[in-house]
Amino acid sequence: MIRDDYMVEKLKRVDIGAWEPKSAIGKMVKSGEITSLEKIIEMGKPVIESQVIDFLLPELEVETLRISTTQRVTDSGKRTKFRVVVVVGDRKCHVGVGVGKSDELKPAMDYAVKEAKKNMIAITMGCGSWECRCSTKHSVPLKIQGKEGSTLITLKPAPKGLGLAGNDVVKKVLGMAGVQDVWSSMSGGRNVYNMAMAAIHALDNLNTLRPMPEGEKS
């Protein structure tokens, strides 16, 4: 298994000097017309080249959430395929989750990282805890939910110093996004990818700042 610290170092060594963008967004990024991921999101345009993220967010880290294998029988015998789920972020309000598949582990991890970069989101942080009420952006500003498949994740503001209260997958996703303190709960399926994406959807929903119904508030 390739260690996470190897992947972190690999992302930091990405060479984009020779990158020749093919998409309109890529050309605008390399020319300096676009200088942030937030601007791309505001434009409502998809990121179709992972180099765009390399250019805008040079301090990305990656953590492997799950590596699994499947086998199928062919005329030449059994063949193993790897499936990798990763989370990528800069711990500064930018995070993404990706999945990669390949007959070999390293290409599967590379595909997963590229997919995560293309799916990066920018999040809104704050302090919505009545126990804290500080002015720093260490938690989430309000209670919010995210759903993927049968998995439902709920995030609640927590006071400074509490840390990330949740399962390992949710903590890794939130940590990569830069969230330091939060209460979280989960219901439904425990598929790793669904848990990670439900957490991503919850964080993304913060950008709409839609409060929960009164009867569901903490």
C-alpha positions as CSV (number, residue, x, y, z in Angstrom):
1,M,0.0,0.0,0.0
2,I,1.3,3.5,-0.9
3,R,1.5,5.6,2.3
4,D,-0.4,8.8,2.7
5,D,2.8,10.9,3.3
6,Y,4.2,9.7,-0.1
7,M,1.0,11.1,-1.7
8,V,1.3,14.4,0.2
9,E,4.8,14.8,-1.0
10,K,3.8,13.9,-4.6
11,L,1.2,16.6,-4.7
12,K,3.7,19.2,-3.6
13,R,6.1,18.2,-6.4
14,V,3.6,18.6,-9.3
15,D,5.2,20.5,-12.1
16,I,2.8,22.8,-13.9
17,G,5.4,25.0,-15.7
18,A,4.9,23.1,-19.0
19,W,1.1,23.0,-18.7
20,E,-0.7,24.0,-21.8
21,P,-4.4,24.5,-20.8
22,K,-7.1,23.3,-23.2
23,S,-10.2,24.6,-21.5
24,A,-11.3,28.2,-21.3
25,I,-11.1,28.2,-17.5
26,G,-7.6,26.7,-17.7
27,K,-6.5,29.4,-20.0
28,M,-8.0,32.1,-17.8
29,V,-6.3,30.6,-14.8
30,K,-2.8,30.4,-16.4
31,S,-3.1,33.9,-17.8
32,G,-3.9,35.3,-14.3
33,E,-7.4,36.4,-15.2
34,I,-8.8,33.9,-12.5
35,T,-6.8,33.7,-9.3
36,S,-9.1,31.7,-7.0
37,L,-11.3,28.6,-6.9
38,E,-14.0,30.7,-5.5
39,K,-14.1,32.8,-8.7
40,I,-14.6,29.6,-10.8
41,I,-17.4,28.4,-8.5
42,E,-19.0,31.9,-8.7
43,M,-18.9,31.6,-12.5
44,G,-20.7,28.3,-12.3
45,K,-18.1,26.6,-14.5
46,P,-16.8,23.0,-14.0
47,V,-13.1,22.3,-13.5
48,I,-12.1,19.8,-16.2
49,E,-8.3,20.0,-15.9
50,S,-6.8,19.0,-12.6
51,Q,-3.9,21.4,-13.3
52,V,-6.2,24.3,-12.6
53,I,-6.3,23.2,-9.0
54,D,-2.5,22.6,-8.9
55,F,-2.1,26.2,-10.2
56,L,-4.5,27.8,-7.8
57,L,-3.9,25.7,-4.7
58,P,-0.2,24.7,-4.5
59,E,-0.3,23.4,-0.9
60,L,-2.7,20.5,-1.3
61,E,-2.5,17.4,0.8
62,V,-4.2,14.0,0.2
63,E,-5.3,11.3,2.5
64,T,-6.5,7.8,1.5
65,L,-9.9,6.9,2.8
66,R,-10.2,3.4,1.5
67,I,-8.4,0.9,-0.8
68,S,-10.4,-2.1,-2.0
69,T,-10.0,-4.7,-4.6
70,T,-12.3,-6.7,-6.8
71,Q,-11.7,-9.8,-8.9
72,R,-13.2,-10.9,-12.1
73,V,-12.6,-14.1,-14.1
74,T,-11.4,-13.7,-17.7
75,D,-10.1,-16.1,-20.4
76,S,-6.6,-15.5,-19.1
77,G,-7.6,-16.1,-15.4
78,K,-8.5,-14.0,-12.5
79,R,-7.8,-10.2,-12.7
80,T,-7.7,-7.9,-9.8
81,K,-8.8,-4.3,-10.0
82,F,-8.1,-1.6,-7.4
83,R,-10.6,1.0,-6.2
84,V,-9.2,3.9,-4.2
85,V,-11.1,6.7,-2.4
86,V,-9.2,9.8,-1.4
87,V,-9.8,13.2,0.1
88,V,-7.8,16.2,-1.0
89,G,-7.6,19.6,0.7
90,D,-5.4,22.5,1.7
91,R,-6.9,22.9,5.3
92,K,-7.8,26.4,4.2
93,C,-11.5,26.0,3.2
94,H,-10.9,23.9,0.1
95,V,-11.6,20.2,-0.1
96,G,-12.7,17.4,-2.6
97,V,-13.2,13.7,-2.7
98,G,-12.4,11.4,-5.6
99,V,-12.5,7.8,-6.7
100,G,-10.0,6.0,-9.0
101,K,-10.0,2.5,-10.4
102,S,-7.3,0.7,-12.2
103,D,-5.6,-2.7,-12.6
104,E,-2.7,-1.3,-10.6
105,L,-2.7,0.5,-7.3
106,K,-0.6,3.6,-8.2
107,P,-2.6,4.6,-11.3
108,A,-5.8,4.1,-9.3
109,M,-4.5,6.5,-6.6
110,D,-3.5,9.0,-9.3
111,Y,-6.9,8.8,-10.9
112,A,-8.6,9.3,-7.5
113,V,-6.4,12.4,-6.8
114,K,-7.2,14.0,-10.2
115,E,-10.9,13.3,-9.7
116,A,-10.8,14.9,-6.2
117,K,-9.1,18.0,-7.6
118,K,-11.8,18.4,-10.3
119,N,-14.5,18.1,-7.6
120,M,-13.0,20.6,-5.1
121,I,-15.4,22.9,-3.3
122,A,-14.8,26.1,-1.2
123,I,-16.5,26.2,2.1
124,T,-17.9,28.9,4.5
125,M,-16.6,28.6,8.0
126,G,-17.5,30.5,11.2
127,C,-18.5,30.1,14.8
128,G,-22.1,29.2,15.3
129,S,-21.8,27.7,18.8
130,W,-23.8,29.3,21.6
131,E,-21.1,27.9,24.0
132,C,-18.3,29.8,22.2
133,R,-19.6,32.9,20.3
134,C,-16.0,33.9,19.3
135,S,-15.3,35.7,16.1
136,T,-12.9,33.2,14.6
137,K,-13.6,30.8,11.8
138,H,-12.9,27.5,13.5
139,S,-16.2,25.6,13.1
140,V,-19.4,25.7,11.0
141,P,-21.7,28.8,11.3
142,L,-24.9,26.7,11.7
143,K,-26.4,23.2,11.8
144,I,-26.4,21.6,8.4
145,Q,-26.9,18.2,6.7
146,G,-25.6,16.4,3.7
147,K,-26.8,13.2,2.1
148,E,-25.3,10.6,-0.3
149,G,-27.2,7.5,-1.0
150,S,-28.7,6.3,2.3
151,T,-26.1,8.1,4.4
152,L,-27.1,11.3,6.1
153,I,-24.5,13.4,7.9
154,T,-25.4,16.2,10.3
155,L,-22.8,18.9,11.3
156,K,-23.4,21.1,14.3
157,P,-21.3,24.1,15.5
158,A,-18.9,23.3,18.4
159,P,-17.0,25.5,20.8
160,K,-13.3,26.1,20.3
161,G,-11.1,23.3,21.6
162,L,-13.6,20.5,21.3
163,G,-12.0,19.1,18.1
164,L,-13.8,17.0,15.5
165,A,-16.4,14.8,17.1
166,G,-17.3,12.1,14.5
167,N,-16.2,8.9,12.8
168,D,-12.8,8.7,11.1
169,V,-14.0,9.3,7.6
170,V,-15.9,12.5,8.5
171,K,-13.0,13.7,10.6
172,K,-10.6,13.3,7.7
173,V,-12.8,15.2,5.3
174,L,-13.5,18.0,7.8
175,G,-9.8,18.2,8.7
176,M,-8.7,18.5,5.1
177,A,-11.2,21.4,4.8
178,G,-9.7,23.2,7.7
179,V,-12.6,22.7,10.2
180,Q,-11.2,22.4,13.7
181,D,-14.2,22.0,15.9
182,V,-17.6,20.3,15.1
183,W,-20.2,18.0,16.4
184,S,-21.3,15.4,13.8
185,S,-23.7,12.5,13.7
186,M,-24.6,10.0,11.0
187,S,-27.5,7.7,10.1
188,G,-28.0,5.2,7.3
189,G,-25.3,3.3,5.4
190,R,-21.7,3.2,6.4
191,N,-20.1,3.0,2.9
192,V,-16.9,5.0,3.0
193,Y,-17.5,6.9,-0.2
194,N,-21.1,7.8,0.8
195,M,-19.9,9.0,4.2
196,A,-17.2,11.2,2.6
197,M,-19.6,12.6,0.0
198,A,-22.3,13.2,2.5
199,A,-19.8,15.3,4.6
200,I,-18.8,17.1,1.4
201,H,-22.5,17.9,0.6
202,A,-23.0,19.2,4.1
203,L,-20.0,21.5,3.8
204,D,-21.1,22.6,0.4
205,N,-24.6,23.4,1.7
206,L,-23.0,25.9,4.1
207,N,-22.5,28.1,1.1
208,T,-26.2,28.6,0.8
209,L,-26.5,29.4,4.5
210,R,-29.9,27.8,4.7
211,P,-30.8,27.2,8.4
212,M,-32.4,24.0,9.6
213,P,-36.1,24.2,10.4
214,E,-36.9,25.5,13.9
215,G,-38.0,22.1,15.2
216,E,-34.6,20.5,14.2
217,K,-32.3,23.0,15.7
218,S,-30.0,22.0,18.6
